[in-house]
Amino acid sequence: SEHSDVESEHSNVESEHSDVESEHSNESMSEEEIPDDHIEYDDEEYDEEPQIVEEEYDEQEDLDHMDSLDLVLDATNSNDSGHDHEVEVIDGEDQFDAGTVEHPESKYKILKSEKYHPEFGLEEIHPDDLYLKETLQCFEEGDISNEEIAVLIIEALFEKNFENGDHWEIDPGTARELEEDEGGGGDLEDRAFVVKRQARLDWNDLYSVAAAKGTIIVDPEKNEIRVENYSYFVAG
């Protein structure tokens, strides 16, 4: 009996020893089982890598979104282009108004008939074609006389036809009143002029003459300046 008690006590000691080893083993395992991505900082827990949740790609939703963007861009471009067009129109109106104020249309017309082509009759010449728009306005305002405007017109017509070159001597234009035996006088006094301008080339063995001639009649009743029987020729 005594021997049994000793064995029983020894068994209990071994059991207690096993329990101590088991607790120690559990503590070691609990420390080793902590995952690597779980780190403690100041008693607060952080995950080293965030969880990534993959969403399923919806192609139709993406296409609808792109269509919406295209509609917005089209509307924006449409508004911008309309605005530019409006600015251009306004700018054009401003330029037109400025041109009208600075260069009003002349009430006088310049008409011309050709001596060698009477079948054409009287044809209108725009003052801009002769660079006489401002000159004609001065004439209408009384700053230029009938004789002076006649000289300026024949000079401009000559320059329009004349092909200038070296060694030419160009004379100024001239105007004299149309005589009675030429169809002048009476109501045409101080309103009808025989006009002329010429140039000469006399160099070495070359000799040529270029001339513009005609009759200019100023008609204030019809607001016309008529260049009748105009001719331009080069001889030599």
Backbone torsions as a table, in degrees:
resi	resn	phi	psi	omega
1	SER	NA	-41.8	178.9
2	GLU	-64.0	-38.3	179.8
3	HIS	-66.3	-35.4	177.8
4	SER	-66.4	-40.5	-179.6
5	ASP	-64.5	-39.8	-179.5
6	VAL	-64.1	-43.2	178.7
7	GLU	-63.5	-40.9	-179.6
8	SER	-63.1	-41.5	-178.9
9	GLU	-67.3	-38.6	178.7
10	HIS	-65.5	-36.8	177.4
11	SER	-64.5	-39.8	179.4
12	ASN	-65.5	-38.5	-179.8
13	VAL	-63.6	-43.0	179.4
14	GLU	-64.3	-36.6	179.7
15	SER	-64.8	-42.9	178.6
16	GLU	-63.7	-38.7	179.1
17	HIS	-64.3	-38.5	178.1
18	SER	-65.5	-39.1	179.1
19	ASP	-63.4	-40.5	179.9
20	VAL	-63.8	-43.1	179.0
21	GLU	-64.6	-36.6	179.7
22	SER	-65.2	-43.4	178.9
23	GLU	-62.5	-44.1	-179.4
24	HIS	-63.4	-39.6	178.0
25	SER	-64.9	-39.2	179.4
26	ASN	-64.5	-41.2	179.7
27	GLU	-63.8	-39.9	179.8
28	SER	-66.1	-39.8	-179.6
29	MET	-67.5	-39.0	-178.4
30	SER	-64.0	-34.6	178.3
31	GLU	-72.8	-38.1	-177.5
32	GLU	-74.1	-26.9	-176.3
33	GLU	-80.1	-2.4	177.4
34	ILE	-67.1	123.6	-176.8
35	PRO	-67.6	155.7	-177.0
36	ASP	-66.8	-30.8	-176.4
37	ASP	-86.5	10.7	178.4
38	HIS	-112.6	109.2	-175.3
39	ILE	-122.2	138.7	-179.9
40	GLU	-104.0	129.7	174.5
41	TYR	-127.8	117.7	176.4
42	ASP	49.7	50.8	175.9
43	ASP	63.9	8.2	176.6
44	GLU	-111.1	144.8	-175.1
45	GLU	-102.2	135.6	177.9
46	TYR	-131.4	142.3	173.1
47	ASP	-90.5	127.8	-176.5
48	GLU	-66.4	-37.3	179.5
49	GLU	-122.7	127.0	-180.0
50	PRO	-71.5	156.0	178.2
51	GLN	-77.7	135.2	179.0
52	ILE	-107.8	123.6	-178.9
53	VAL	-105.4	117.3	-179.9
54	GLU	-84.1	127.8	178.1
55	GLU	-101.4	150.5	-179.9
56	GLU	-74.6	131.6	-179.0
57	TYR	-73.3	126.9	179.7
58	ASP	-107.1	100.6	-175.9
59	GLU	-65.0	-40.4	-177.5
60	GLN	-63.8	-39.6	178.8
61	GLU	-64.0	-39.2	178.3
62	ASP	-64.7	-42.1	178.7
63	LEU	-64.5	-41.1	177.9
64	ASP	-61.7	-39.6	179.4
65	HIS	-65.0	-40.4	179.0
66	MET	-66.5	-38.3	177.3
67	ASP	-62.2	-39.9	178.8
68	SER	-63.2	-40.9	178.0
69	LEU	-63.9	-39.8	178.9
70	ASP	-62.4	-40.0	179.2
71	LEU	-63.7	-40.5	179.4
72	VAL	-65.1	-43.7	179.3
73	LEU	-64.2	-41.3	178.5
74	ASP	-61.7	-43.0	179.9
75	ALA	-64.6	-39.3	179.4
76	THR	-65.3	-46.1	179.4
77	ASN	-63.2	-37.6	179.4
78	SER	-63.5	-42.3	179.0
79	ASN	-65.9	-40.1	-179.6
80	ASP	-65.5	-44.7	-178.9
81	SER	-65.1	-38.4	177.3
82	GLY	-63.3	-37.7	179.0
83	HIS	-66.0	-42.4	179.0
84	ASP	-62.0	-41.2	-178.9
85	HIS	-62.8	-39.1	-179.6
86	GLU	-64.7	-39.9	179.1
87	VAL	-64.2	-40.7	-179.7
88	GLU	-62.6	-41.7	-179.8
89	VAL	-62.8	-43.5	-179.6
90	ILE	-63.8	-42.7	178.8
91	ASP	-61.6	-40.9	178.9
92	GLY	-63.0	-39.9	178.3
93	GLU	-65.2	-39.9	179.2
94	ASP	-63.1	-43.0	179.7
95	GLN	-64.8	-40.2	-179.9
96	PHE	-64.1	-43.2	179.7
97	ASP	-63.5	-41.4	-179.3
98	ALA	-63.8	-41.5	179.5
99	GLY	-65.4	-36.0	180.0
100	THR	-67.5	-39.3	-179.4
101	VAL	-69.0	-43.8	-175.1
102	GLU	-75.9	-34.6	-175.2
103	HIS	-133.0	76.0	178.5
104	PRO	-66.8	153.3	-179.9
105	GLU	-65.4	139.1	179.5
106	SER	-76.3	144.0	177.6
107	LYS	-82.1	-22.0	178.2
108	TYR	-85.2	142.6	173.1
109	LYS	-109.1	146.7	174.5
110	ILE	-105.8	121.4	-180.0
111	LEU	-118.0	147.9	-176.8
112	LYS	-141.1	135.4	171.7
113	SER	-118.2	145.6	-176.8
114	GLU	-95.0	133.8	179.2
115	LYS	-63.8	-39.4	-176.0
116	TYR	-94.8	0.1	175.4
117	HIS	-138.6	65.2	-177.7
118	PRO	-65.0	-19.7	-178.8
119	GLU	-65.3	-20.6	179.5
120	PHE	-76.5	-20.9	-178.5
121	GLY	67.3	-159.7	178.6
122	LEU	-82.6	124.9	179.0
123	GLU	-117.9	137.7	-178.0
124	GLU	-76.2	140.1	174.6
125	ILE	-115.7	126.1	178.6
126	HIS	-74.6	136.3	-179.3
127	PRO	-54.6	-33.1	179.4
128	ASP	-62.8	-30.5	179.8
129	ASP	-66.2	-23.2	179.4
130	LEU	-109.7	5.3	-177.0
131	TYR	57.6	43.2	-176.5
132	LEU	-121.8	16.2	-175.5
133	LYS	-63.7	-50.5	179.8
134	GLU	-68.2	-35.0	178.1
135	THR	-62.8	-41.5	179.6
136	LEU	-66.4	-35.9	177.0
137	GLN	-65.5	-40.2	176.7
138	CYS	-63.6	-38.1	177.1
139	PHE	-62.7	-43.8	-179.9
140	GLU	-64.6	-29.7	179.7
141	GLU	-84.3	-1.7	176.7
142	GLY	88.8	8.4	-179.6
143	ASP	-82.9	-14.6	-179.4
144	ILE	-128.2	135.7	-178.1
145	SER	-80.4	170.1	178.0
146	ASN	-60.7	-43.3	-179.4
147	GLU	-65.8	-40.6	-179.6
148	GLU	-65.3	-41.3	-179.9
149	ILE	-67.7	-32.2	177.6
150	ALA	-64.1	-43.2	179.2
151	VAL	-64.2	-44.5	-178.1
152	LEU	-63.8	-35.2	-179.4
153	ILE	-70.5	-44.2	-179.6
154	ILE	-67.6	-33.2	176.1
155	GLU	-65.5	-41.2	-179.7
156	ALA	-67.7	-39.8	178.2
157	LEU	-64.8	-39.8	178.0
158	PHE	-61.7	-47.2	-178.1
159	GLU	-64.8	-29.1	178.9
160	LYS	-68.0	-34.3	-177.4
161	ASN	-95.1	-26.5	-171.2
162	PHE	-76.9	132.0	174.6
163	GLU	-100.9	100.3	-173.4
164	ASN	-70.8	156.8	177.9
165	GLY	-159.7	-175.4	-179.8
166	ASP	-70.2	147.1	171.4
167	HIS	73.5	9.5	175.3
168	TRP	-84.1	140.6	173.2
169	GLU	-111.9	117.4	-174.4
170	ILE	-104.4	126.2	178.8
171	ASP	-87.9	154.0	172.9
172	PRO	-70.2	160.3	178.6
173	GLY	-71.9	154.7	178.5
174	THR	-130.3	156.0	177.0
175	ALA	-147.3	135.2	174.5
176	ARG	-133.2	151.0	-178.2
177	GLU	-66.5	144.5	178.9
178	LEU	-70.2	127.5	-179.2
179	GLU	-72.6	162.1	179.9
180	GLU	-63.2	-39.5	-179.7
181	ASP	-72.2	-7.3	176.8
182	GLU	-101.1	1.9	-179.2
183	GLY	103.3	6.6	-180.0
184	GLY	-95.1	-159.8	-179.0
185	GLY	76.0	-176.9	179.9
186	GLY	59.9	-127.6	-179.0
187	ASP	-67.4	-18.1	-178.7
188	LEU	-91.4	5.5	-179.6
189	GLU	-62.1	130.5	-178.8
190	ASP	63.6	17.7	177.5
191	ARG	-130.5	-7.0	-179.5
192	ALA	-125.5	131.1	-173.4
193	PHE	-139.3	140.0	169.3
194	VAL	-88.5	122.1	-172.5
195	VAL	-119.6	153.5	-178.1
196	LYS	-160.0	147.6	169.0
197	ARG	-149.7	138.9	-177.9
198	GLN	-143.5	166.5	177.4
199	ALA	-140.6	150.2	-177.9
200	ARG	-127.3	142.1	173.0
201	LEU	-117.4	112.3	179.1
202	ASP	-133.6	91.1	-174.0
203	TRP	-146.1	124.1	-175.0
204	ASN	53.7	-119.8	-179.4
205	ASP	-98.5	10.4	-178.2
206	LEU	-99.6	135.9	174.6
207	TYR	-146.4	124.8	178.7
208	SER	-145.5	156.0	175.2
209	VAL	-131.3	131.7	173.1
210	ALA	-117.5	132.6	-175.3
211	ALA	-144.4	145.6	172.7
212	ALA	-121.6	131.0	-177.2
213	LYS	-137.1	160.9	176.3
214	GLY	170.6	-178.8	176.0
215	THR	-120.8	128.1	-179.0
216	ILE	-111.9	127.6	179.4
217	ILE	-120.5	126.0	177.4
218	VAL	-96.5	120.7	-176.9
219	ASP	-119.1	94.2	-177.8
220	PRO	-70.0	-22.1	179.6
221	GLU	-69.1	-35.6	179.5
222	LYS	-101.4	0.1	-176.6
223	ASN	55.0	48.5	-178.7
224	GLU	-129.1	147.9	167.2
225	ILE	-121.6	110.5	-174.4
226	ARG	-103.0	128.3	173.4
227	VAL	-102.3	103.7	-174.4
228	GLU	-100.6	144.6	177.9
229	ASN	53.5	42.7	179.5
230	TYR	-70.4	140.8	176.0
231	SER	-143.5	147.7	173.8
232	TYR	-136.8	131.4	-179.1
233	PHE	-149.2	158.7	175.8
234	VAL	-126.0	124.4	179.5
235	ALA	-119.9	146.7	178.0
236	GLY	104.8	NA	NA
